[in-house]
Amino acid sequence: MNEERINFQHTHRQKSTYDNKEFCGMDLGNCIEEGENYFMLTDLQIVIMGGDARQIEVIRKLSELGAKISLVGYEQLDHSFTGAVKDKIDEINWQKIDAIILPVAGTSLDGEIDTIFSNEHIRIDENKIAKTPPHCTIYSGITNTYLTNITQQAQRKLELIFDRNDVAIYNSIPTVEGIIMLVIQNTDFTIHGSKTVVLGFGRNGMTISRVFHGLGAKLKVGARNAEHIARIEEMGLDSFHLNDLEHVVKDADIIINTIPHLVVTANVISKMPHHTLIIDIASKPGGTDFRYAEKRGIKAILTPSLPGIVAPKTAGQILANVLVELLHADLLKRKGNVK
């Protein structure tokens, strides 16, 4: 087995939620038989467009399972994978594409796709998607109005990976590790004993609150949902309603926002001490008035892709596992094996 192949026995042992059977094996070269089906993606034509280091794990796993992959925006990638070729976006034969995998962040509002492996501008539009077969699925971490509109107009399915609870929960682990790293790098005090405020108690907010509480922070967690406030209190944490945020931040050392709406407003920031550190992990543009924070001299950091920065291998494996499951289920459905 060469260095690009996965040690599947050691690192990947998972259950499929689609058929509740366990997929594992000594080597992916030996297909794993499931009744009359083989858990392989042989000859599936996939375009992977842009992205960061997380996509390397996705490429590796899909190529191991026999998929034919076109890499767009990877001119500067040194790795090579069996079955994967580097293409320009205008060289793609869209009529033969079964799936398009976009970066976690999807596209910009004008269709631009970010990539760290190319200096070229990559853009996807409705015309390209409309050329694909009707069964073609577009996979993205999140979406925006542009991406949603072009997939709807082309009548193609858009699968949002980060809408899945399992992915978001797994990703919350490297996310909170990245937040800890940023706090250590940008403060001159310990987390233990710091007055820390977490905004939002979703899948990320819950993990962040649990970990910071465990590290000894004097924690307050803000939410609007009565159920979330009840859960915060059940966990033995101090809760508050977000309507009271301006009062809560008056002595805060650290603010961690997970809410993708403007909640850390200029009024809120005006009540903070000058030493307060704001870390905003919400998707762009975040939930903080960054311009006003800078004006006041308060450090505010927007970091919507922490897993890809601090633990790209682990974060990439999370994405790869889910994508394989989804692609395999879609393949079986098209073959008539699953209703």
WOHU-V671156 format. One record per run of one state. SS is the DSSP state (2 for helix, 1 for strand, 0 for the rest). FROM is the first residue (numbers start at 0). TO is the last residue. Records with the same first field share a line. If there is no record, write none. Layout:
SS->FROM-TO, FROM-TO
This chain:
0->0-6, 11-12, 15-20, 23-31, 34-35, 38-43, 49-49, 51-52, 64-66, 72-82, 87-87, 91-92, 96-97, 101-110, 113-113, 115-120, 123-124, 130-135, 140-143, 153-155, 163-163, 186-193, 199-201, 214-216, 223-224, 234-236, 251-252, 257-262, 264-264, 270-275, 280-286, 288-288, 296-297, 302-304, 310-310, 334-338
2->7-10, 53-63, 88-90, 93-95, 125-129, 144-152, 160-162, 164-185, 202-213, 225-233, 241-250, 265-269, 289-295, 305-309, 311-333
1->13-14, 21-22, 32-33, 36-37, 44-48, 50-50, 67-71, 83-86, 98-100, 111-112, 114-114, 121-122, 136-139, 156-159, 194-198, 217-222, 237-240, 253-256, 263-263, 276-279, 287-287, 298-301
